[in-house]
Amino acid sequence: MTLSPLLLTILVCPTCRVRPAVDEDAGELLCSACGLAYPVRDGVPVMVAAEARRVGP
């Protein structure tokens, strides 16, 4: 999974507006503030809360 560095500077979590971290192994963008993981499909981040999965407890 390779995302543009420019794209990563403008993406924010749609739920809490925090910049997500990249999890290359899982192919996701992780928001540490609200605990959501957003999938990246075919190189395109799916930044839709309904598509995210909850991470952690």
C-alpha positions as CSV (number, residue, x, y, z in Angstrom):
1,M,0.0,0.0,0.0
2,T,1.5,3.3,-1.1
3,L,-0.3,6.6,-0.5
4,S,0.8,9.9,-1.7
5,P,2.7,11.9,1.0
6,L,0.6,15.0,0.0
7,L,-2.6,13.1,0.4
8,L,-1.6,12.0,3.9
9,T,-1.1,15.6,4.9
10,I,-4.7,16.6,4.1
11,L,-6.6,13.5,5.2
12,V,-8.4,13.7,8.6
13,C,-10.7,11.3,10.4
14,P,-14.3,12.3,9.4
15,T,-15.5,11.6,13.0
16,C,-13.0,13.6,15.1
17,R,-10.8,15.5,12.6
18,V,-7.5,14.0,13.8
19,R,-4.9,13.0,11.2
20,P,-4.8,9.2,11.0
21,A,-1.6,7.0,11.1
22,V,-0.8,4.6,8.3
23,D,-0.8,0.9,9.1
24,E,1.0,-0.6,6.1
25,D,0.6,-4.2,7.2
26,A,-3.2,-4.0,7.7
27,G,-3.7,-1.7,4.7
28,E,-5.6,0.8,6.9
29,L,-5.5,4.3,8.3
30,L,-5.8,4.3,12.1
31,C,-7.3,7.2,14.1
32,S,-5.8,7.1,17.6
33,A,-8.3,9.6,18.9
34,C,-11.5,7.8,18.2
35,G,-10.2,4.3,17.7
36,L,-11.4,3.7,14.1
37,A,-9.5,2.0,11.3
38,Y,-10.4,3.1,7.8
39,P,-9.7,0.7,4.9
40,V,-7.6,1.5,1.9
41,R,-9.0,-0.2,-1.2
42,D,-7.0,-0.3,-4.4
43,G,-4.9,2.6,-3.1
44,V,-7.9,4.7,-2.2
45,P,-8.5,5.6,1.4
46,V,-12.2,5.0,2.3
47,M,-12.7,7.7,4.9
48,V,-16.3,6.9,5.7
49,A,-17.2,6.2,9.3
50,A,-19.7,3.5,8.2
51,E,-16.9,1.6,6.5
52,A,-14.5,1.8,9.4
53,R,-13.9,-0.8,12.1
54,R,-13.4,-0.2,15.8
55,V,-9.9,-0.9,17.1
56,G,-9.1,-2.0,20.6
57,P,-11.3,-2.5,23.6
